[in-house]
Amino acid sequence: MTVAIAVLLFLNAAFNVVTWPRFLKRVIQDPRARDEHGRATTFLTVHIVLVVIALVLAVASAILGVALLAGVA
């Protein structure tokens, strides 16, 4: 069971690392990301926060997966 949970955590980490940066690239190119003066809008700021949280969770998932496989957790 421990190996299955570790694999699930690794899959979660991989999904977040592959998906969210590509999503952020599209958000940055969206016209709603900047106002008429070129400043970042709330739309961009919120999405950057979401991506950062997703990537932090990816790192945490990978670390926990390794810990489970090493028998530490």
MODELLER restraints for C-alpha pairs under 7 A, 6 or more apart:
rsr = mdl.restraints
at = mdl.atoms
rsr.add(forms.Gaussian(group=physical.xy_distance, feature=features.Distance(at['CA:2:A'], at['CA:68:A']), mean=6.51, stdev=0.5))
rsr.add(forms.Gaussian(group=physical.xy_distance, feature=features.Distance(at['CA:3:A'], at['CA:69:A']), mean=6.53, stdev=0.5))
rsr.add(forms.Gaussian(group=physical.xy_distance, feature=features.Distance(at['CA:6:A'], at['CA:65:A']), mean=4.27, stdev=0.5))
rsr.add(forms.Gaussian(group=physical.xy_distance, feature=features.Distance(at['CA:6:A'], at['CA:68:A']), mean=6.16, stdev=0.5))
rsr.add(forms.Gaussian(group=physical.xy_distance, feature=features.Distance(at['CA:6:A'], at['CA:69:A']), mean=6.64, stdev=0.5))
rsr.add(forms.Gaussian(group=physical.xy_distance, feature=features.Distance(at['CA:9:A'], at['CA:61:A']), mean=5.09, stdev=0.5))
rsr.add(forms.Gaussian(group=physical.xy_distance, feature=features.Distance(at['CA:9:A'], at['CA:62:A']), mean=6.28, stdev=0.5))
rsr.add(forms.Gaussian(group=physical.xy_distance, feature=features.Distance(at['CA:9:A'], at['CA:65:A']), mean=5.59, stdev=0.5))
rsr.add(forms.Gaussian(group=physical.xy_distance, feature=features.Distance(at['CA:10:A'], at['CA:61:A']), mean=6.53, stdev=0.5))
rsr.add(forms.Gaussian(group=physical.xy_distance, feature=features.Distance(at['CA:10:A'], at['CA:62:A']), mean=5.52, stdev=0.5))
rsr.add(forms.Gaussian(group=physical.xy_distance, feature=features.Distance(at['CA:10:A'], at['CA:65:A']), mean=6.24, stdev=0.5))
rsr.add(forms.Gaussian(group=physical.xy_distance, feature=features.Distance(at['CA:12:A'], at['CA:58:A']), mean=6.66, stdev=0.5))
rsr.add(forms.Gaussian(group=physical.xy_distance, feature=features.Distance(at['CA:12:A'], at['CA:61:A']), mean=6.97, stdev=0.5))
rsr.add(forms.Gaussian(group=physical.xy_distance, feature=features.Distance(at['CA:13:A'], at['CA:58:A']), mean=4.00, stdev=0.5))
rsr.add(forms.Gaussian(group=physical.xy_distance, feature=features.Distance(at['CA:13:A'], at['CA:59:A']), mean=6.62, stdev=0.5))
rsr.add(forms.Gaussian(group=physical.xy_distance, feature=features.Distance(at['CA:13:A'], at['CA:61:A']), mean=5.74, stdev=0.5))
rsr.add(forms.Gaussian(group=physical.xy_distance, feature=features.Distance(at['CA:13:A'], at['CA:62:A']), mean=5.88, stdev=0.5))
rsr.add(forms.Gaussian(group=physical.xy_distance, feature=features.Distance(at['CA:16:A'], at['CA:54:A']), mean=6.15, stdev=0.5))
rsr.add(forms.Gaussian(group=physical.xy_distance, feature=features.Distance(at['CA:16:A'], at['CA:55:A']), mean=6.26, stdev=0.5))
rsr.add(forms.Gaussian(group=physical.xy_distance, feature=features.Distance(at['CA:16:A'], at['CA:58:A']), mean=5.89, stdev=0.5))
rsr.add(forms.Gaussian(group=physical.xy_distance, feature=features.Distance(at['CA:17:A'], at['CA:55:A']), mean=6.37, stdev=0.5))
rsr.add(forms.Gaussian(group=physical.xy_distance, feature=features.Distance(at['CA:17:A'], at['CA:58:A']), mean=6.74, stdev=0.5))
rsr.add(forms.Gaussian(group=physical.xy_distance, feature=features.Distance(at['CA:20:A'], at['CA:51:A']), mean=5.81, stdev=0.5))
rsr.add(forms.Gaussian(group=physical.xy_distance, feature=features.Distance(at['CA:24:A'], at['CA:51:A']), mean=7.00, stdev=0.5))
rsr.add(forms.Gaussian(group=physical.xy_distance, feature=features.Distance(at['CA:27:A'], at['CA:33:A']), mean=6.71, stdev=0.5))
rsr.add(forms.Gaussian(group=physical.xy_distance, feature=features.Distance(at['CA:27:A'], at['CA:44:A']), mean=6.88, stdev=0.5))
rsr.add(forms.Gaussian(group=physical.xy_distance, feature=features.Distance(at['CA:28:A'], at['CA:44:A']), mean=6.83, stdev=0.5))
rsr.add(forms.Gaussian(group=physical.xy_distance, feature=features.Distance(at['CA:32:A'], at['CA:43:A']), mean=6.65, stdev=0.5))
rsr.add(forms.Gaussian(group=physical.xy_distance, feature=features.Distance(at['CA:33:A'], at['CA:40:A']), mean=5.93, stdev=0.5))
rsr.add(forms.Gaussian(group=physical.xy_distance, feature=features.Distance(at['CA:33:A'], at['CA:41:A']), mean=5.47, stdev=0.5))
rsr.add(forms.Gaussian(group=physical.xy_distance, feature=features.Distance(at['CA:33:A'], at['CA:43:A']), mean=5.80, stdev=0.5))
rsr.add(forms.Gaussian(group=physical.xy_distance, feature=features.Distance(at['CA:33:A'], at['CA:44:A']), mean=4.75, stdev=0.5))
rsr.add(forms.Gaussian(group=physical.xy_distance, feature=features.Distance(at['CA:34:A'], at['CA:40:A']), mean=4.69, stdev=0.5))
rsr.add(forms.Gaussian(group=physical.xy_distance, feature=features.Distance(at['CA:34:A'], at['CA:41:A']), mean=5.32, stdev=0.5))
rsr.add(forms.Gaussian(group=physical.xy_distance, feature=features.Distance(at['CA:35:A'], at['CA:41:A']), mean=6.21, stdev=0.5))
rsr.add(forms.Gaussian(group=physical.xy_distance, feature=features.Distance(at['CA:67:A'], at['CA:73:A']), mean=5.40, stdev=0.5))
